[in-house]
Amino acid sequence: MKAIDLKRLAKRHPFRPFGVRLSNGARYLFNEPRQFGAPEDFHMIFFFGKSEAVRIDTENIVGIFEK
């Protein structure tokens, strides 16, 4: 279910900010499309910050929220 939800949020036009909350308490907010990346099957996603890139396994996502 998470992969389907992430794909829907990431591909909608126009893009609207959304975020994920991880099992370790970390949160990542995708404010613009270039901050988000994923392979076709969305089994993992990537957050691209100003000076960092974070790989996020979808199995560790405990919440998806819209801004």
N, CA, C and O atoms as a CHARMM CRD file, in Angstrom:
* protein
*
  268
    1    1 MET  N      0.82300  -1.20400   0.00000 PROA 1      0.00000
    2    1 MET  CA     0.00000   0.00000   0.00000 PROA 1      0.00000
    3    1 MET  C      0.86100   1.26000   0.00000 PROA 1      0.00000
    4    1 MET  O      0.52900   2.22100  -0.69400 PROA 1      0.00000
    5    2 LYS  N      1.94500   1.28200   0.75000 PROA 2      0.00000
    6    2 LYS  CA     2.77700   2.48400   0.81200 PROA 2      0.00000
    7    2 LYS  C      3.34200   2.85300  -0.54500 PROA 2      0.00000
    8    2 LYS  O      3.38200   4.02900  -0.90600 PROA 2      0.00000
    9    3 ALA  N      3.77900   1.85300  -1.29900 PROA 3      0.00000
   10    3 ALA  CA     4.35900   2.13100  -2.61400 PROA 3      0.00000
   11    3 ALA  C      3.32500   2.78600  -3.52400 PROA 3      0.00000
   12    3 ALA  O      3.64300   3.73100  -4.24500 PROA 3      0.00000
   13    4 ILE  N      2.10700   2.29700  -3.49500 PROA 4      0.00000
   14    4 ILE  CA     1.03400   2.87200  -4.32000 PROA 4      0.00000
   15    4 ILE  C      0.75400   4.30900  -3.89100 PROA 4      0.00000
   16    4 ILE  O      0.61000   5.19500  -4.73400 PROA 4      0.00000
   17    5 ASP  N      0.68000   4.53800  -2.59100 PROA 5      0.00000
   18    5 ASP  CA     0.42400   5.89000  -2.07200 PROA 5      0.00000
   19    5 ASP  C      1.55000   6.84900  -2.43900 PROA 5      0.00000
   20    5 ASP  O      1.29600   7.98100  -2.85200 PROA 5      0.00000
   21    6 LEU  N      2.79100   6.39700  -2.28900 PROA 6      0.00000
   22    6 LEU  CA     3.93700   7.24300  -2.62900 PROA 6      0.00000
   23    6 LEU  C      3.95100   7.59100  -4.10800 PROA 6      0.00000
   24    6 LEU  O      4.21400   8.73400  -4.48200 PROA 6      0.00000
   25    7 LYS  N      3.66900   6.60800  -4.94300 PROA 7      0.00000
   26    7 LYS  CA     3.66000   6.84000  -6.39000 PROA 7      0.00000
   27    7 LYS  C      2.59600   7.87500  -6.75500 PROA 7      0.00000
   28    7 LYS  O      2.84300   8.77400  -7.55800 PROA 7      0.00000
   29    8 ARG  N      1.42000   7.74000  -6.16300 PROA 8      0.00000
   30    8 ARG  CA     0.32700   8.68300  -6.44000 PROA 8      0.00000
   31    8 ARG  C      0.72100  10.10500  -6.03400 PROA 8      0.00000
   32    8 ARG  O      0.48900  11.05200  -6.78500 PROA 8      0.00000
   33    9 LEU  N      1.30900  10.25400  -4.86100 PROA 9      0.00000
   34    9 LEU  CA     1.70200  11.58000  -4.38500 PROA 9      0.00000
   35    9 LEU  C      2.84200  12.17400  -5.20400 PROA 9      0.00000
   36    9 LEU  O      2.83100  13.36400  -5.51600 PROA 9      0.00000
   37   10 ALA  N      3.81200  11.35600  -5.54800 PROA 10     0.00000
   38   10 ALA  CA     4.98800  11.85500  -6.26800 PROA 10     0.00000
   39   10 ALA  C      4.67600  12.24700  -7.70800 PROA 10     0.00000
   40   10 ALA  O      5.32300  13.13500  -8.26200 PROA 10     0.00000
   41   11 LYS  N      3.69400  11.59400  -8.31400 PROA 11     0.00000
   42   11 LYS  CA     3.42900  11.82100  -9.73400 PROA 11     0.00000
   43   11 LYS  C      2.25400  12.75900 -10.00900 PROA 11     0.00000
   44   11 LYS  O      1.95100  13.02800 -11.17100 PROA 11     0.00000
   45   12 ARG  N      1.60300  13.25000  -8.99700 PROA 12     0.00000
   46   12 ARG  CA     0.44300  14.11000  -9.26100 PROA 12     0.00000
   47   12 ARG  C      0.88800  15.46600  -9.80200 PROA 12     0.00000
   48   12 ARG  O      1.96100  15.97600  -9.48000 PROA 12     0.00000
   49   13 HSD  N      0.01900  16.02100 -10.63300 PROA 13     0.00000
   50   13 HSD  CA     0.28800  17.32800 -11.25100 PROA 13     0.00000
   51   13 HSD  C     -0.86200  18.25800 -10.94300 PROA 13     0.00000
   52   13 HSD  O     -2.01400  17.88800 -11.16800 PROA 13     0.00000
   53   14 PRO  N     -0.60400  19.43100 -10.44500 PROA 14     0.00000
   54   14 PRO  CA     0.71800  19.92800 -10.08400 PROA 14     0.00000
   55   14 PRO  C      1.21400  19.23900  -8.81600 PROA 14     0.00000
   56   14 PRO  O      0.42500  18.72300  -8.02400 PROA 14     0.00000
   57   15 PHE  N      2.51700  19.23800  -8.64100 PROA 15     0.00000
   58   15 PHE  CA     3.12700  18.64300  -7.45500 PROA 15     0.00000
   59   15 PHE  C      2.69200  19.41600  -6.21900 PROA 15     0.00000
   60   15 PHE  O      2.66500  20.64700  -6.22100 PROA 15     0.00000
   61   16 ARG  N      2.35300  18.68500  -5.16700 PROA 16     0.00000
   62   16 ARG  CA     2.03000  19.30200  -3.87200 PROA 16     0.00000
   63   16 ARG  C      2.90900  18.65200  -2.81000 PROA 16     0.00000
   64   16 ARG  O      3.10500  17.43700  -2.84200 PROA 16     0.00000
   65   17 PRO  N      3.44200  19.42500  -1.87400 PROA 17     0.00000
   66   17 PRO  CA     4.34200  18.88300  -0.85500 PROA 17     0.00000
   67   17 PRO  C      3.71200  17.74600  -0.04700 PROA 17     0.00000
   68   17 PRO  O      2.51800  17.75600   0.25000 PROA 17     0.00000
   69   18 PHE  N      4.54500  16.77500   0.29600 PROA 18     0.00000
   70   18 PHE  CA     4.13500  15.68000   1.16400 PROA 18     0.00000
   71   18 PHE  C      5.36100  15.21200   1.93500 PROA 18     0.00000
   72   18 PHE  O      6.48700  15.59800   1.62400 PROA 18     0.00000
   73   19 GLY  N      5.13200  14.38600   2.93400 PROA 19     0.00000
   74   19 GLY  CA     6.24500  13.90600   3.73700 PROA 19     0.00000
   75   19 GLY  C      6.03900  12.48200   4.19600 PROA 19     0.00000
   76   19 GLY  O      4.95800  11.91100   4.05800 PROA 19     0.00000
   77   20 VAL  N      7.10500  11.91900   4.74900 PROA 20     0.00000
   78   20 VAL  CA     7.04800  10.57200   5.30900 PROA 20     0.00000
   79   20 VAL  C      7.63100  10.59900   6.71700 PROA 20     0.00000
   80   20 VAL  O      8.53000  11.38200   7.02500 PROA 20     0.00000
   81   21 ARG  N      7.09800   9.72900   7.55600 PROA 21     0.00000
   82   21 ARG  CA     7.60500   9.55100   8.91300 PROA 21     0.00000
   83   21 ARG  C      8.11100   8.12200   9.01300 PROA 21     0.00000
   84   21 ARG  O      7.42300   7.18500   8.60700 PROA 21     0.00000
   85   22 LEU  N      9.31400   7.95300   9.55300 PROA 22     0.00000
   86   22 LEU  CA     9.94400   6.64100   9.62200 PROA 22     0.00000
   87   22 LEU  C      9.81800   6.02300  11.01100 PROA 22     0.00000
   88   22 LEU  O      9.51700   6.71000  11.98700 PROA 22     0.00000
   89   23 SER  N     10.04900   4.73000  11.08000 PROA 23     0.00000
   90   23 SER  CA     9.94200   3.99900  12.34700 PROA 23     0.00000
   91   23 SER  C     10.92700   4.50300  13.40300 PROA 23     0.00000
   92   23 SER  O     10.69200   4.31300  14.59700 PROA 23     0.00000
   93   24 ASN  N     12.01400   5.13600  12.99100 PROA 24     0.00000
   94   24 ASN  CA    12.98700   5.67700  13.95100 PROA 24     0.00000
   95   24 ASN  C     12.65200   7.11000  14.37800 PROA 24     0.00000
   96   24 ASN  O     13.41400   7.73000  15.12000 PROA 24     0.00000
   97   25 GLY  N     11.51700   7.63700  13.91200 PROA 25     0.00000
   98   25 GLY  CA    11.08600   8.97900  14.27800 PROA 25     0.00000
   99   25 GLY  C     11.49300  10.06600  13.30100 PROA 25     0.00000
  100   25 GLY  O     11.01100  11.19500  13.39800 PROA 25     0.00000
  101   26 ALA  N     12.37000   9.74900  12.36500 PROA 26     0.00000
  102   26 ALA  CA    12.80200  10.74500  11.37100 PROA 26     0.00000
  103   26 ALA  C     11.63600  11.10600  10.45400 PROA 26     0.00000
  104   26 ALA  O     10.75900  10.28800  10.17800 PROA 26     0.00000
  105   27 ARG  N     11.65400  12.34700   9.99400 PROA 27     0.00000
  106   27 ARG  CA    10.63300  12.83300   9.05300 PROA 27     0.00000
  107   27 ARG  C     11.33700  13.50200   7.89300 PROA 27     0.00000
  108   27 ARG  O     12.32800  14.20900   8.07300 PROA 27     0.00000
  109   28 TYR  N     10.81800  13.27200   6.71000 PROA 28     0.00000
  110   28 TYR  CA    11.35900  13.91100   5.51200 PROA 28     0.00000
  111   28 TYR  C     10.20300  14.56100   4.77500 PROA 28     0.00000
  112   28 TYR  O      9.19200  13.92000   4.48800 PROA 28     0.00000
  113   29 LEU  N     10.36400  15.84000   4.47300 PROA 29     0.00000
  114   29 LEU  CA     9.33800  16.59500   3.77000 PROA 29     0.00000
  115   29 LEU  C      9.82900  16.89400   2.36200 PROA 29     0.00000
  116   29 LEU  O     10.89900  17.47200   2.17300 PROA 29     0.00000
  117   30 PHE  N      9.04200  16.49800   1.39100 PROA 30     0.00000
  118   30 PHE  CA     9.35200  16.73700  -0.01500 PROA 30     0.00000
  119   30 PHE  C      8.57600  17.98000  -0.45200 PROA 30     0.00000
  120   30 PHE  O      7.38800  17.90300  -0.76800 PROA 30     0.00000
  121   31 ASN  N      9.25800  19.11500  -0.46500 PROA 31     0.00000
  122   31 ASN  CA     8.62200  20.38400  -0.81300 PROA 31     0.00000
  123   31 ASN  C      8.58100  20.64000  -2.30600 PROA 31     0.00000
  124   31 ASN  O      7.75700  21.42300  -2.77900 PROA 31     0.00000
  125   32 GLU  N      9.45900  19.99100  -3.05300 PROA 32     0.00000
  126   32 GLU  CA     9.49900  20.15900  -4.50300 PROA 32     0.00000
  127   32 GLU  C      9.88500  18.83600  -5.15300 PROA 32     0.00000
  128   32 GLU  O     10.53900  18.00500  -4.52400 PROA 32     0.00000
  129   33 PRO  N      9.48800  18.63400  -6.39800 PROA 33     0.00000
  130   33 PRO  CA     9.71500  17.34500  -7.06400 PROA 33     0.00000
  131   33 PRO  C     11.17100  16.90100  -7.09400 PROA 33     0.00000
  132   33 PRO  O     11.44400  15.70400  -7.00900 PROA 33     0.00000
  133   34 ARG  N     12.09500  17.81600  -7.20900 PROA 34     0.00000
  134   34 ARG  CA    13.50300  17.41600  -7.31500 PROA 34     0.00000
  135   34 ARG  C     14.05600  16.85300  -6.01300 PROA 34     0.00000
  136   34 ARG  O     15.15700  16.30400  -6.00200 PROA 34     0.00000
  137   35 GLN  N     13.32200  16.97700  -4.92700 PROA 35     0.00000
  138   35 GLN  CA    13.75500  16.39400  -3.65900 PROA 35     0.00000
  139   35 GLN  C     13.40000  14.91200  -3.55500 PROA 35     0.00000
  140   35 GLN  O     13.83600  14.23900  -2.62100 PROA 35     0.00000
  141   36 PHE  N     12.62400  14.40400  -4.48900 PROA 36     0.00000
  142   36 PHE  CA    12.12200  13.03200  -4.43900 PROA 36     0.00000
  143   36 PHE  C     12.68700  12.21100  -5.58700 PROA 36     0.00000
  144   36 PHE  O     12.81200  12.70000  -6.70900 PROA 36     0.00000
  145   37 GLY  N     13.02500  10.96500  -5.29900 PROA 37     0.00000
  146   37 GLY  CA    13.46000  10.03600  -6.33300 PROA 37     0.00000
  147   37 GLY  C     13.04100   8.62800  -5.95200 PROA 37     0.00000
  148   37 GLY  O     12.93200   8.30400  -4.76900 PROA 37     0.00000
  149   38 ALA  N     12.80200   7.78200  -6.96600 PROA 38     0.00000
  150   38 ALA  CA    12.40800   6.39800  -6.70700 PROA 38     0.00000
  151   38 ALA  C     12.58400   5.56700  -7.96800 PROA 38     0.00000
  152   38 ALA  O     12.44600   6.08000  -9.07800 PROA 38     0.00000
  153   39 PRO  N     12.89300   4.26500  -7.79800 PROA 39     0.00000
  154   39 PRO  CA    12.88000   3.37400  -8.95600 PROA 39     0.00000
  155   39 PRO  C     11.42300   3.10000  -9.35000 PROA 39     0.00000
  156   39 PRO  O     10.50200   3.49200  -8.63300 PROA 39     0.00000
  157   40 GLU  N     11.21900   2.44500 -10.46100 PROA 40     0.00000
  158   40 GLU  CA     9.85600   2.22300 -10.96200 PROA 40     0.00000
  159   40 GLU  C      8.94400   1.50300  -9.98200 PROA 40     0.00000
  160   40 GLU  O      7.75000   1.79800  -9.92500 PROA 40     0.00000
  161   41 ASP  N      9.48000   0.56700  -9.21300 PROA 41     0.00000
  162   41 ASP  CA     8.61900  -0.19800  -8.30300 PROA 41     0.00000
  163   41 ASP  C      8.43900   0.45600  -6.92700 PROA 41     0.00000
  164   41 ASP  O      7.70600  -0.06900  -6.09000 PROA 41     0.00000
  165   42 PHE  N      9.09100   1.58000  -6.69000 PROA 42     0.00000
  166   42 PHE  CA     8.94300   2.35000  -5.45000 PROA 42     0.00000
  167   42 PHE  C      9.23000   1.51500  -4.19600 PROA 42     0.00000
  168   42 PHE  O      8.65900   1.79700  -3.14300 PROA 42     0.00000
  169   43 HSD  N     10.09500   0.49500  -4.27500 PROA 43     0.00000
  170   43 HSD  CA    10.42200  -0.28800  -3.07700 PROA 43     0.00000
  171   43 HSD  C     11.35400   0.48000  -2.14600 PROA 43     0.00000
  172   43 HSD  O     11.54500   0.10100  -0.99100 PROA 43     0.00000
  173   44 MET  N     11.92600   1.55500  -2.65800 PROA 44     0.00000
  174   44 MET  CA    12.70400   2.49300  -1.85400 PROA 44     0.00000
  175   44 MET  C     12.51400   3.86500  -2.47400 PROA 44     0.00000
  176   44 MET  O     12.17200   3.98700  -3.65100 PROA 44     0.00000
  177   45 ILE  N     12.73800   4.89100  -1.67300 PROA 45     0.00000
  178   45 ILE  CA    12.67900   6.25000  -2.20000 PROA 45     0.00000
  179   45 ILE  C     13.94000   6.98000  -1.75300 PROA 45     0.00000
  180   45 ILE  O     14.67000   6.51300  -0.87900 PROA 45     0.00000
  181   46 PHE  N     14.17800   8.12200  -2.36200 PROA 46     0.00000
  182   46 PHE  CA    15.33800   8.93200  -2.02000 PROA 46     0.00000
  183   46 PHE  C     14.89600  10.35600  -1.73100 PROA 46     0.00000
  184   46 PHE  O     14.06500  10.92700  -2.43700 PROA 46     0.00000
  185   47 PHE  N     15.47500  10.91600  -0.67300 PROA 47     0.00000
  186   47 PHE  CA    15.28100  12.32400  -0.35200 PROA 47     0.00000
  187   47 PHE  C     16.56800  13.04200  -0.72900 PROA 47     0.00000
  188   47 PHE  O     17.65300  12.65600  -0.29500 PROA 47     0.00000
  189   48 PHE  N     16.44400  14.08100  -1.53400 PROA 48     0.00000
  190   48 PHE  CA    17.59600  14.88300  -1.93600 PROA 48     0.00000
  191   48 PHE  C     17.48200  16.26000  -1.29600 PROA 48     0.00000
  192   48 PHE  O     16.63500  17.06700  -1.68000 PROA 48     0.00000
  193   49 GLY  N     18.34200  16.51800  -0.31700 PROA 49     0.00000
  194   49 GLY  CA    18.39700  17.81900   0.33300 PROA 49     0.00000
  195   49 GLY  C     19.42500  18.70100  -0.35000 PROA 49     0.00000
  196   49 GLY  O     19.94200  18.35200  -1.41200 PROA 49     0.00000
  197   50 LYS  N     19.72200  19.83800   0.25400 PROA 50     0.00000
  198   50 LYS  CA    20.69900  20.76700  -0.33500 PROA 50     0.00000
  199   50 LYS  C     22.08700  20.16200  -0.40700 PROA 50     0.00000
  200   50 LYS  O     22.80800  20.38400  -1.38100 PROA 50     0.00000
  201   51 SER  N     22.47400  19.40200   0.60400 PROA 51     0.00000
  202   51 SER  CA    23.81800  18.81600   0.60200 PROA 51     0.00000
  203   51 SER  C     23.81200  17.36900   1.08100 PROA 51     0.00000
  204   51 SER  O     24.82200  16.86400   1.57000 PROA 51     0.00000
  205   52 GLU  N     22.66800  16.70900   0.93900 PROA 52     0.00000
  206   52 GLU  CA    22.57500  15.32000   1.36800 PROA 52     0.00000
  207   52 GLU  C     21.61900  14.53800   0.48100 PROA 52     0.00000
  208   52 GLU  O     20.74600  15.10600  -0.17500 PROA 52     0.00000
  209   53 ALA  N     21.80300  13.24200   0.47700 PROA 53     0.00000
  210   53 ALA  CA    20.87100  12.32800  -0.17500 PROA 53     0.00000
  211   53 ALA  C     20.63600  11.18500   0.80100 PROA 53     0.00000
  212   53 ALA  O     21.58300  10.63100   1.35900 PROA 53     0.00000
  213   54 VAL  N     19.37400  10.83700   1.00400 PROA 54     0.00000
  214   54 VAL  CA    19.02400   9.80100   1.96600 PROA 54     0.00000
  215   54 VAL  C     18.19900   8.73500   1.26700 PROA 54     0.00000
  216   54 VAL  O     17.20400   9.03500   0.60600 PROA 54     0.00000
  217   55 ARG  N     18.62800   7.47600   1.42100 PROA 55     0.00000
  218   55 ARG  CA    17.85300   6.34400   0.90100 PROA 55     0.00000
  219   55 ARG  C     16.88000   5.91300   1.98600 PROA 55     0.00000
  220   55 ARG  O     17.26500   5.72100   3.14000 PROA 55     0.00000
  221   56 ILE  N     15.62200   5.76200   1.60800 PROA 56     0.00000
  222   56 ILE  CA    14.58400   5.38300   2.56000 PROA 56     0.00000
  223   56 ILE  C     13.91700   4.10700   2.06200 PROA 56     0.00000
  224   56 ILE  O     13.32400   4.09300   0.98400 PROA 56     0.00000
  225   57 ASP  N     14.01400   3.03600   2.84400 PROA 57     0.00000
  226   57 ASP  CA    13.31200   1.79500   2.50900 PROA 57     0.00000
  227   57 ASP  C     11.84700   1.96800   2.88400 PROA 57     0.00000
  228   57 ASP  O     11.53900   2.38100   4.00200 PROA 57     0.00000
  229   58 THR  N     10.94700   1.65900   1.96700 PROA 58     0.00000
  230   58 THR  CA     9.52700   1.89400   2.22800 PROA 58     0.00000
  231   58 THR  C      9.00500   1.06000   3.39200 PROA 58     0.00000
  232   58 THR  O      8.00300   1.42600   4.00500 PROA 58     0.00000
  233   59 GLU  N      9.66400  -0.05400   3.71000 PROA 59     0.00000
  234   59 GLU  CA     9.22200  -0.86300   4.85300 PROA 59     0.00000
  235   59 GLU  C      9.41500  -0.12800   6.18000 PROA 59     0.00000
  236   59 GLU  O      8.81200  -0.50600   7.18400 PROA 59     0.00000
  237   60 ASN  N     10.24000   0.91000   6.19900 PROA 60     0.00000
  238   60 ASN  CA    10.47000   1.69300   7.41700 PROA 60     0.00000
  239   60 ASN  C      9.55000   2.90200   7.53500 PROA 60     0.00000
  240   60 ASN  O      9.61400   3.63300   8.52300 PROA 60     0.00000
  241   61 ILE  N      8.70000   3.11900   6.54500 PROA 61     0.00000
  242   61 ILE  CA     7.76400   4.24800   6.58300 PROA 61     0.00000
  243   61 ILE  C      6.54200   3.85300   7.40600 PROA 61     0.00000
  244   61 ILE  O      5.86800   2.86800   7.10500 PROA 61     0.00000
  245   62 VAL  N      6.26700   4.63500   8.44800 PROA 62     0.00000
  246   62 VAL  CA     5.10100   4.36000   9.29100 PROA 62     0.00000
  247   62 VAL  C      3.98000   5.37100   9.05500 PROA 62     0.00000
  248   62 VAL  O      2.86500   5.18600   9.54400 PROA 62     0.00000
  249   63 GLY  N      4.26600   6.42800   8.31500 PROA 63     0.00000
  250   63 GLY  CA     3.24400   7.41500   8.02100 PROA 63     0.00000
  251   63 GLY  C      3.59100   8.24600   6.80900 PROA 63     0.00000
  252   63 GLY  O      4.75500   8.55900   6.55700 PROA 63     0.00000
  253   64 ILE  N      2.56100   8.59700   6.06200 PROA 64     0.00000
  254   64 ILE  CA     2.69500   9.48600   4.91100 PROA 64     0.00000
  255   64 ILE  C      1.72900  10.63200   5.15900 PROA 64     0.00000
  256   64 ILE  O      0.55500  10.40700   5.45400 PROA 64     0.00000
  257   65 PHE  N      2.21400  11.85100   5.04200 PROA 65     0.00000
  258   65 PHE  CA     1.34700  12.99200   5.31400 PROA 65     0.00000
  259   65 PHE  C      1.47800  14.02700   4.20700 PROA 65     0.00000
  260   65 PHE  O      2.51400  14.15200   3.55500 PROA 65     0.00000
  261   66 GLU  N      0.39500  14.75800   4.02200 PROA 66     0.00000
  262   66 GLU  CA     0.39100  15.84600   3.04400 PROA 66     0.00000
  263   66 GLU  C      0.49000  17.15000   3.79600 PROA 66     0.00000
  264   66 GLU  O     -0.11100  17.32100   4.85600 PROA 66     0.00000
  265   67 LYS  N      1.25100  18.06300   3.23800 PROA 67     0.00000
  266   67 LYS  CA     1.47200  19.35400   3.88600 PROA 67     0.00000
  267   67 LYS  C      0.26800  20.22700   3.71800 PROA 67     0.00000
  268   67 LYS  O      0.25700  21.36200   4.19500 PROA 67     0.00000
